[in-house]
């Protein structure tokens, strides 16, 4: 947590450091000085990186949940809590 500014100069300093435009400006100067070229940002679709379970993985997950429910019906502890890591 930052303290309240003691003067107008300090307040302006904090505003400058908090502004994204200032950081972009400084980054552009840094790139020019160090000879780093701007490359266009690649557009990634989120569907490329989504996890898509196979039919066998879905069946195994269903089986674990089904038998856990059966265990809780007769008063036994769940086994999926150990697998998932939740309690």
DSSP file (Angstrom, degrees, kcal/mol; ACC not computed):
  #  RESIDUE AA STRUCTURE BP1 BP2  ACC     N-H-->O    O-->H-N    N-H-->O    O-->H-N    TCO  KAPPA ALPHA  PHI   PSI    X-CA   Y-CA   Z-CA
    1    1 A X              0   0    0      0, 0.0     2,-0.3     0, 0.0     0, 0.0   0.000 360.0 360.0 360.0 133.0    0.0    0.0    0.0
    2    2 A X        -     0   0    0      1,-0.1     3,-0.1     3,-0.0     2,-0.0  -0.651 360.0-120.6 -91.0 142.2    1.4    3.3   -1.0
    3    3 A X        -     0   0    0     -2,-0.3     2,-0.1     1,-0.1    -1,-0.1  -0.306  40.1 -87.5 -72.6 163.1    1.4    6.3    1.3
    4    4 A X        -     0   0    0      1,-0.1    -1,-0.1     2,-0.0     7,-0.0  -0.469  54.5 -97.7 -68.5 142.8   -0.4    9.5    0.4
    5    5 A X        -     0   0    0      1,-0.1    -1,-0.1    -2,-0.1     3,-0.1  -0.338  23.4-150.9 -65.5 144.4    1.7   11.9   -1.6
    6    6 A X  S    S+     0   0    0      1,-0.1     2,-0.3    -3,-0.1    -1,-0.1   0.662  75.4  14.7 -88.5 -18.0    3.4   14.7    0.4
    7    7 A X  S  > S-     0   0    0      1,-0.1     4,-1.9     0, 0.0     5,-0.1  -0.922  80.0-102.7-148.5 171.9    3.5   17.1   -2.5
    8    8 A X  H  > S+     0   0    0     -2,-0.3     4,-2.6     1,-0.2     5,-0.2   0.881 119.8  55.5 -65.6 -38.8    2.1   17.9   -5.9
    9    9 A X  H  > S+     0   0    0      1,-0.2     4,-2.3     2,-0.2    -1,-0.2   0.906 107.8  48.1 -61.6 -41.7    5.3   16.7   -7.5
   10   10 A X  H  > S+     0   0    0      2,-0.2     4,-2.3     1,-0.2    -1,-0.2   0.891 110.9  51.1 -67.0 -38.6    5.1   13.3   -5.8
   11   11 A X  H  X S+     0   0    0     -4,-1.9     4,-2.3     2,-0.2    -2,-0.2   0.918 111.4  47.8 -63.3 -43.9    1.5   13.0   -6.8
   12   12 A X  H  X S+     0   0    0     -4,-2.6     4,-2.4     2,-0.2    -2,-0.2   0.885 109.7  53.9 -64.0 -38.4    2.4   13.7  -10.4
   13   13 A X  H  X S+     0   0    0     -4,-2.3     4,-2.3    -5,-0.2    -2,-0.2   0.931 109.9  46.4 -60.6 -46.8    5.2   11.2  -10.2
   14   14 A X  H  X S+     0   0    0     -4,-2.3     4,-1.6     1,-0.2    -2,-0.2   0.901 111.8  51.0 -63.7 -41.2    2.9    8.5   -9.0
   15   15 A X  H  X S+     0   0    0     -4,-2.3     4,-0.7     1,-0.2    -1,-0.2   0.900 110.4  50.0 -62.5 -40.8    0.3    9.3  -11.7
   16   16 A X  H >< S+     0   0    0     -4,-2.4     3,-0.8     1,-0.2     6,-0.2   0.918 111.4  47.5 -64.8 -43.8    3.0    9.1  -14.4
   17   17 A X  H 3< S+     0   0    0     -4,-2.3    -1,-0.2     1,-0.2    -2,-0.2   0.766 111.7  51.4 -70.1 -24.2    4.3    5.8  -13.1
   18   18 A X  H 3< S+     0   0    0     -4,-1.6     2,-0.4    -5,-0.2    -1,-0.2   0.580  88.4  99.7 -86.6  -9.7    0.7    4.4  -13.0
   19   19 A X    <X  -     0   0    0     -3,-0.8     4,-1.3    -4,-0.7     3,-0.2  -0.637  62.0-152.2 -85.6 130.6   -0.1    5.4  -16.6
   20   20 A X  H  > S+     0   0    0     -2,-0.4     4,-2.2     1,-0.2     5,-0.2   0.820  94.7  62.2 -67.2 -30.0    0.0    2.7  -19.3
   21   21 A X  H  > S+     0   0    0      1,-0.2     4,-2.4     2,-0.2    -1,-0.2   0.890 101.7  50.9 -62.3 -39.5    0.8    5.3  -21.9
   22   22 A X  H  > S+     0   0    0     -3,-0.2     4,-2.6    -6,-0.2    -1,-0.2   0.911 110.2  49.1 -64.1 -42.7    4.0    6.3  -20.2
   23   23 A X  H  X S+     0   0    0     -4,-1.3     4,-2.2     2,-0.2    -2,-0.2   0.866 111.0  50.0 -66.8 -35.4    5.2    2.7  -20.0
   24   24 A X  H  X S+     0   0    0     -4,-2.2     4,-2.3     2,-0.2    -1,-0.2   0.916 110.9  50.0 -66.6 -42.3    4.4    2.2  -23.7
   25   25 A X  H  X S+     0   0    0     -4,-2.4     4,-2.0     2,-0.2    -2,-0.2   0.931 112.9  45.6 -60.1 -48.0    6.4    5.3  -24.5
   26   26 A X  H  X S+     0   0    0     -4,-2.6     4,-2.4     1,-0.2    -1,-0.2   0.887 111.5  53.3 -64.6 -39.0    9.4    4.1  -22.5
   27   27 A X  H  X S+     0   0    0     -4,-2.2     4,-2.3     2,-0.2    -1,-0.2   0.891 107.4  51.1 -63.1 -39.9    9.1    0.7  -24.0
   28   28 A X  H  X S+     0   0    0     -4,-2.3     4,-2.1     2,-0.2    -1,-0.2   0.910 111.0  47.7 -64.1 -42.2    9.2    2.1  -27.5
   29   29 A X  H  X S+     0   0    0     -4,-2.0     4,-2.5     2,-0.2     5,-0.2   0.914 110.7  52.3 -64.0 -42.2   12.3    4.1  -26.7
   30   30 A X  H  X S+     0   0    0     -4,-2.4     4,-2.2     1,-0.2     6,-0.2   0.910 109.5  49.5 -59.3 -43.6   13.9    1.0  -25.2
   31   31 A X  H  X>S+     0   0    0     -4,-2.3     5,-2.5     1,-0.2     4,-0.5   0.894 111.6  48.5 -64.4 -40.2   13.2   -1.0  -28.4
   32   32 A X  H ><5S+     0   0    0     -4,-2.1     3,-0.7     3,-0.2    -2,-0.2   0.917 112.4  47.8 -66.7 -42.8   14.7    1.7  -30.6
   33   33 A X  H 3<5S+     0   0    0     -4,-2.5    -2,-0.2     1,-0.2    -1,-0.2   0.902 117.8  41.0 -65.1 -41.1   17.8    2.0  -28.5
   34   34 A X  H 3<5S-     0   0    0     -4,-2.2    -1,-0.2    -5,-0.2    -2,-0.2   0.385 111.2-116.9 -91.6   3.9   18.4   -1.7  -28.4
   35   35 A X  T <<5 +     0   0    0     -3,-0.7     2,-0.6    -4,-0.5    -3,-0.2   0.797  57.5 156.7  69.2  29.2   17.5   -2.4  -32.0
   36   36 A X      < -     0   0    0     -5,-2.5     2,-0.3    -6,-0.2    -1,-0.2  -0.783  33.8-140.6 -90.1 124.4   14.5   -4.5  -31.2
   37   37 A X        -     0   0    0     -2,-0.6     2,-0.5     1,-0.1    -5,-0.0  -0.596  16.0-114.6 -87.4 145.4   12.0   -4.6  -34.0
   38   38 A X        -     0   0    0     -2,-0.3     2,-0.4   -10,-0.0    -1,-0.1  -0.648  31.4-164.6 -75.0 122.6    8.3   -4.5  -33.4
   39   39 A X        -     0   0    0     -2,-0.5     3,-0.1     3,-0.0     2,-0.0  -0.898  28.2-105.4-106.2 141.3    6.7   -7.7  -34.6
   40   40 A X        -     0   0    0     -2,-0.4     2,-0.2     1,-0.1    -1,-0.0  -0.340  40.1-104.2 -64.9 143.7    3.0   -7.8  -35.0
   41   41 A X        -     0   0    0      1,-0.1     2,-0.3    -2,-0.0    -1,-0.1  -0.483  33.3-124.9 -69.6 132.5    1.1   -9.7  -32.4
   42   42 A X        -     0   0    0     -2,-0.2     2,-0.7    -3,-0.1    -1,-0.1  -0.587  19.2-129.5 -77.9 138.6    0.0  -13.1  -33.5
   43   43 A X        -     0   0    0     -2,-0.3     2,-0.5     2,-0.0    -1,-0.1  -0.805  25.6-167.6 -93.0 118.3   -3.7  -13.6  -33.1
   44   44 A X        -     0   0    0     -2,-0.7     2,-0.4     3,-0.0     3,-0.0  -0.879  14.1-139.5-106.0 133.9   -4.4  -16.9  -31.2
   45   45 A X    >   -     0   0    0     -2,-0.5     3,-1.3     1,-0.1     4,-0.5  -0.751  14.1-134.4 -88.9 140.7   -7.8  -18.4  -31.1
   46   46 A X  G >  S+     0   0    0     -2,-0.4     3,-1.0     1,-0.3     4,-0.4   0.755  99.3  70.7 -67.6 -22.5   -8.7  -19.8  -27.7
   47   47 A X  G >  S+     0   0    0      1,-0.2     3,-0.6     2,-0.2    -1,-0.3   0.756  88.7  63.9 -68.1 -21.5  -10.1  -23.0  -29.3
   48   48 A X  G <  S+     0   0    0     -3,-1.3    -1,-0.2     1,-0.2    -2,-0.2   0.816 109.0  39.2 -67.6 -28.8   -6.6  -24.1  -30.3
   49   49 A X  G <  S+     0   0    0     -3,-1.0    -1,-0.2    -4,-0.5     2,-0.2   0.305  87.4 116.7-108.4   7.9   -5.6  -24.3  -26.6
   50   50 A X    <   -     0   0    0     -3,-0.6     2,-0.5    -4,-0.4    -3,-0.0  -0.524  69.0-117.1 -77.9 144.8   -8.7  -25.8  -25.1
   51   51 A X        -     0   0    0     -2,-0.2     2,-0.6     1,-0.0    -1,-0.1  -0.694  29.7-169.7 -80.4 126.3   -8.5  -29.2  -23.5
   52   52 A X        -     0   0    0     -2,-0.5     2,-0.0     0, 0.0    -1,-0.0  -0.915  11.9-146.9-120.9 104.4  -10.7  -31.6  -25.4
   53   53 A X        -     0   0    0     -2,-0.6     2,-0.1     1,-0.1    -2,-0.0  -0.352  15.8-122.0 -70.5 149.6  -11.1  -34.9  -23.6
   54   54 A X     >  -     0   0    0      1,-0.1     4,-2.2    -2,-0.0     5,-0.2  -0.285  29.8-100.6 -80.6 173.0  -11.5  -38.1  -25.6
   55   55 A X  H  > S+     0   0    0      1,-0.2     4,-2.4     2,-0.2     5,-0.1   0.886 123.7  51.4 -63.6 -38.4  -14.5  -40.5  -25.2
   56   56 A X  H  > S+     0   0    0      2,-0.2     4,-2.4     1,-0.2    -1,-0.2   0.886 109.1  50.2 -68.5 -36.6  -12.5  -42.8  -23.0
   57   57 A X  H  > S+     0   0    0      2,-0.2     4,-2.2     1,-0.2    -1,-0.2   0.900 111.3  49.1 -66.1 -39.6  -11.4  -40.0  -20.7
   58   58 A X  H  X S+     0   0    0     -4,-2.2     4,-2.5     2,-0.2    -2,-0.2   0.913 111.3  49.7 -63.9 -42.0  -15.0  -38.9  -20.4
   59   59 A X  H  X S+     0   0    0     -4,-2.4     4,-2.7     2,-0.2    -2,-0.2   0.920 110.3  49.8 -64.3 -43.3  -16.2  -42.4  -19.7
   60   60 A X  H  X S+     0   0    0     -4,-2.4     4,-2.4     2,-0.2    -1,-0.2   0.912 111.6  48.6 -61.5 -42.5  -13.5  -42.9  -17.0
   61   61 A X  H  X S+     0   0    0     -4,-2.2     4,-2.3     2,-0.2    -1,-0.2   0.918 112.1  48.7 -63.9 -42.8  -14.5  -39.6  -15.3
   62   62 A X  H  X S+     0   0    0     -4,-2.5     4,-2.8     1,-0.2    -2,-0.2   0.915 110.7  51.4 -61.6 -42.9  -18.2  -40.5  -15.4
   63   63 A X  H  X S+     0   0    0     -4,-2.7     4,-2.5     2,-0.2     5,-0.2   0.908 109.5  49.4 -61.9 -43.4  -17.3  -43.9  -13.9
   64   64 A X  H  X S+     0   0    0     -4,-2.4     4,-1.9     1,-0.2    -1,-0.2   0.930 114.4  44.8 -62.3 -45.4  -15.3  -42.4  -11.0
   65   65 A X  H  X S+     0   0    0     -4,-2.3     4,-2.2     2,-0.2    -2,-0.2   0.898 112.3  52.3 -66.8 -39.5  -18.2  -40.0  -10.2
   66   66 A X  H  X S+     0   0    0     -4,-2.8     4,-2.1     1,-0.2    -2,-0.2   0.947 112.1  44.3 -61.4 -49.0  -20.8  -42.7  -10.5
   67   67 A X  H  X S+     0   0    0     -4,-2.5     4,-2.2     1,-0.2    -1,-0.2   0.817 110.0  56.6 -69.4 -28.8  -19.0  -45.0   -8.1
   68   68 A X  H  X S+     0   0    0     -4,-1.9     4,-2.3    -5,-0.2    -1,-0.2   0.914 107.3  48.7 -64.2 -42.1  -18.3  -42.1   -5.7
   69   69 A X  H  X S+     0   0    0     -4,-2.2     4,-1.7     1,-0.2    -2,-0.2   0.908 110.5  50.7 -63.9 -40.6  -22.0  -41.4   -5.6
   70   70 A X  H  X S+     0   0    0     -4,-2.1     4,-1.1     1,-0.2    -1,-0.2   0.901 109.7  51.2 -63.0 -39.9  -22.7  -45.1   -4.9
   71   71 A X  H  <>S+     0   0    0     -4,-2.2     5,-2.8     1,-0.2     3,-0.4   0.896 109.0  50.2 -64.1 -40.5  -20.2  -45.1   -2.1
   72   72 A X  H ><5S+     0   0    0     -4,-2.3     3,-0.7     1,-0.2    -1,-0.2   0.818 103.0  61.4 -70.0 -28.0  -21.7  -42.0   -0.5
   73   73 A X  H 3<5S+     0   0    0     -4,-1.7    -1,-0.2     1,-0.2    -2,-0.2   0.850 110.4  39.6 -65.1 -32.7  -25.2  -43.6   -0.6
   74   74 A X  T 3<5S-     0   0    0     -4,-1.1    -1,-0.2    -3,-0.4    -2,-0.2   0.357 124.1-101.8-100.0   6.8  -23.9  -46.5    1.6
   75   75 A X  T < 5S+     0   0    0     -3,-0.7    -3,-0.2    -4,-0.3     2,-0.2   0.602  74.8 135.0  92.0  12.1  -21.9  -44.2    3.9
   76   76 A X      < -     0   0    0     -5,-2.8    -1,-0.3    -6,-0.2    -2,-0.1  -0.597  59.7 -99.4 -89.9 156.1  -18.4  -44.8    2.6
   77   77 A X        -     0   0    0     -2,-0.2     2,-0.1     1,-0.1    -1,-0.1  -0.344  42.1-100.3 -72.0 156.6  -15.9  -41.9    1.9
   78   78 A X        -     0   0    0      1,-0.1     4,-0.1    -7,-0.1    -1,-0.1  -0.436  21.0-160.7 -73.8 148.0  -15.4  -40.6   -1.6
   79   79 A X  S >> S+     0   0    0    -15,-0.2     4,-1.2     2,-0.1     3,-1.0   0.670  84.0  70.9 -97.7 -23.7  -12.3  -41.6   -3.6
   80   80 A X  H 3> S+     0   0    0      1,-0.3     4,-3.2     2,-0.2     5,-0.4   0.743  85.1  68.8 -68.8 -21.2  -12.4  -38.7   -6.1
   81   81 A X  H 3> S+     0   0    0      1,-0.2     4,-1.8     2,-0.2     5,-0.5   0.857 101.2  47.7 -64.1 -32.7  -11.4  -36.3   -3.4
   82   82 A X  H <4 S+     0   0    0     -3,-1.0    -1,-0.2     2,-0.2    -2,-0.2   0.871 114.8  45.9 -72.3 -36.9   -8.0  -38.0   -3.4
   83   83 A X  H  < S+     0   0    0     -4,-1.2    -2,-0.2     1,-0.2    -1,-0.1   0.938 121.4  35.3 -71.0 -47.8   -7.8  -37.9   -7.2
   84   84 A X  H  < S-     0   0    0     -4,-3.2    -3,-0.2     2,-0.1    -2,-0.2   0.810 103.1-127.7 -79.5 -31.2   -8.9  -34.3   -7.6
   85   85 A X     <  +     0   0    0     -4,-1.8     2,-0.3    -5,-0.4    -3,-0.2   0.635  66.4 120.0  93.1  15.2   -7.2  -33.0   -4.4
   86   86 A X              0   0    0     -5,-0.5    -1,-0.4    -6,-0.3    -2,-0.1  -0.763 360.0 360.0-109.4 158.1  -10.2  -31.3   -2.9
   87   87 A X              0   0    0     -2,-0.3    -1,-0.1    -3,-0.1    -6,-0.1   0.328 360.0 360.0-131.5 360.0  -11.9  -32.0    0.4
